[in-house]
Amino acid sequence: MLVGITGLINLALFMVLFVPVSQRLLGVRFGLLRLAIATIITLAVFSPILRAIAGEPPWPYSNATAFWFLALSTLLSVLAGLVFLVLSEALVPTGSLPRVRDLRRDIGGRIARTRRYLQILRIVIRRGLGPYLRGRRRPGREDAASQAELARSFRLALDEAGVTFVKLGQVLSTRSDVIPASVAEELSRLQDQVTPAPWDEVRAVLSDELGALAFADIATEPLAAASIAQVYVATLAEGGEVVVKVQRPGIAPIVERDLDIVRRFARMLERNTDWGRSMGLSALAEGFSDAMREELDFTVEAGNMTAVSAGQAVAAGSVVVPRLYKELCTRRVLTMERLDGIPLGGAASAIAERGLDAGELASTLFDCLLGQVAIDGVFHADPHPGNFLLLTDGRIGMLDLGSVGRLDPSTREALQRFLLAIDHGDPVAATDALLEIVYRPDAVDEQALERAVGQFMARHLGAGAALGPAMFNDLFRIITQHDLGVPPEVAAVFRALATIEGTISRISPGFDLVAASRAYASAHVTDRLAPDALRRTATEELATLLPMLRRLPRRIDRIAAAAETGRLGLNVRLLADERDRRHVTALLHQVLLTILAATAGVMAVLLIGIDGGPTVTPQVSLFQLLGYNLLIICGVLALRVLVLIFRPTTIPLR
């Protein structure tokens, strides 16, 4: 026991010396575990090296000779430890393995994900969907009754699986081109008819966020229960009805766990499949995760509602956004004006009964979304039928602005030019605008891209063509074939347009979205070419250029005077950037260390190979002793260069 404690103390004391020496010699920092193993190796090889050089004690040498042998053995054993550090860095680079605390957290995450996988699998089997997963049955081959039962089971399974899968069902409900129409119709019930959370849990959320006396009265039955939140009707203390949106209790950690599963699955597909890499599934999963997190923060939705309400597309009055009560809004509670209406997804019969023009309503809704995209730069990113109401006065109410897209001015202008090119049927202008919208690589075959865009316009934008998911799929195919990258905000535009097509088809199945797009481009985008708009644009540009124009004559005069007198010169500073200087300096250091290591190694070999000379011991000459020392110097310098190669991002210790 005492021997073991003494050994640990000696190990600790030697580590105190070995750690700074090794890190200083190699110029980088290492983890404590690597340093501990290197210390043990150093101590373990010290005695064998000493016996190999000086023989078994007691030594018949002078004190000075014994000291040199001890120093040489110490340096060689330290060199063995440094070799281990460099080899470990080459084989297992720093950061490739998780830390102990991260490993413990990762194991906990894996256990939680496995439980979640098993939970989802149990839901699928309990709802009778197991044969479809195993491929024994196919949805397209069922009769009408079996397909209706499948649709109901699928909806209940998504509802039971939780918020993330409910959102998946909401997206699928607008994609009747992908799934059977009966299934899409059944999934549309997920928009506002999911199972509500118990009132006691909801009341606890309200009490935590707003206090017990926030409202004079509030209904205990939800007006609607959606995937993220539940909506209740309440009465303010000063009177007046409002709608209170309350986040479903305990939903945030569940969403984070499911999003983690989605991201990991996307990374696996992107790593193992060509189509996953071409679609950039990791980026798409990250974008979906960010959107879901924004929907969980109702203060973000409150800001979105304010931004959308201030836009020109809503200011026209045909589309209404509820008024906010900001003093009653928090991260989990949103209080807003109550709009009196019915969901747009089931309003077809009401439109007919009231004698409203379904085509005009569809045009209003579509023009509003295009205006948000092309003019305002803030648009509803999830315009499915459950997020719109047909109000009693015939207007359209816009709800659930938790997920919005934002476009910068340059992207909006490029989209406007893209719409204008589509209206004129100009593939060259459309290609130029498209290249400004997407991320373009260094080399693009613009002629091939123009031909592809021209074929796309002829196929999908001709007379009688329909704006739908197939059109956007073809557009994405053109983009991926030419190695173009789609920014997330532009992908959100395409997704919103595909979703609004499914929403509009609920109220006006024959609505021509292509014609509506062209009409909008003619009526609004061409306004930028009107004389007043051109005059205003020219004035703004001139105001920006005026300070530079004022300084231009004086600068031209200085250049002309310098040229006339022969004093005109051009100063160019090489390596003016500090980062360039650091990079060149680091390269020179590595080259110099390599030269010194090679020189020391050659000298060491020559000295060790010389016979004769002054003797230190009967077996070792003075030349050999000096050669061994030079060999240690060579090894340290070479290891320092190698560790910088194996860890190229390492910042050397100063």
Secondary structure, DSSP 4 states (H G I P E B T S, - for coil): -HHHHHHHHHHHHHHHHHHHHHHHHHSS---HHHHHHHHHHHHHHHHHHHHHHH-SSSP-S-HHHHHHHHHHHHHHHHHHHHHHHHHHHHHS-TTSS--HHHHHHHHHHHHHHHHHHHHHHHHHHHTT-HHHHTTSS-GGG--HHHHHHHHHHHHHHHHHH-HHHHHHHHHHTT-TTTS-HHHHHHHGGGGTBSPPPPHHHHHHHHHHHH-TTS-SEE-SS-SEE-SSEEEEEEE-TTS-EEEEEEEPTTHHHHHHHHHHHHHHHHHHHHHH-HHHHHHTHHHHHHHHHHHHHHHH-HHHHHHHHHHHHTSHHHHTSSEE-PPB-GGG--SSEEEEEPP-EEEGGG-HHHHHHHT--HHHHHHHHHHHHHHIIIIISEEES---GGGEEEETTS-EEE---SSEEE--HHHHHHHHHHHHHHHHT-HHHHHHHHHHHSB--S---HHHHHHHHHHHHHHHSSTT---SHHHHHHHHHHHHHTT-B--HHHHHHHHHHHHHHHHHHHH-TT--HHHHHHHHHHHTGGGGGSHHHHHHHHHHHHHHHHHHHHHHHHHHHHHHHHHHTT-------TT-SHHHHHHHHHHHHHHHHHHHHHHHHHHHHHHHH---S-BSSSS-BHHHHHHHHHHHHHHHHHHHHHHHHHSTTPPPP-
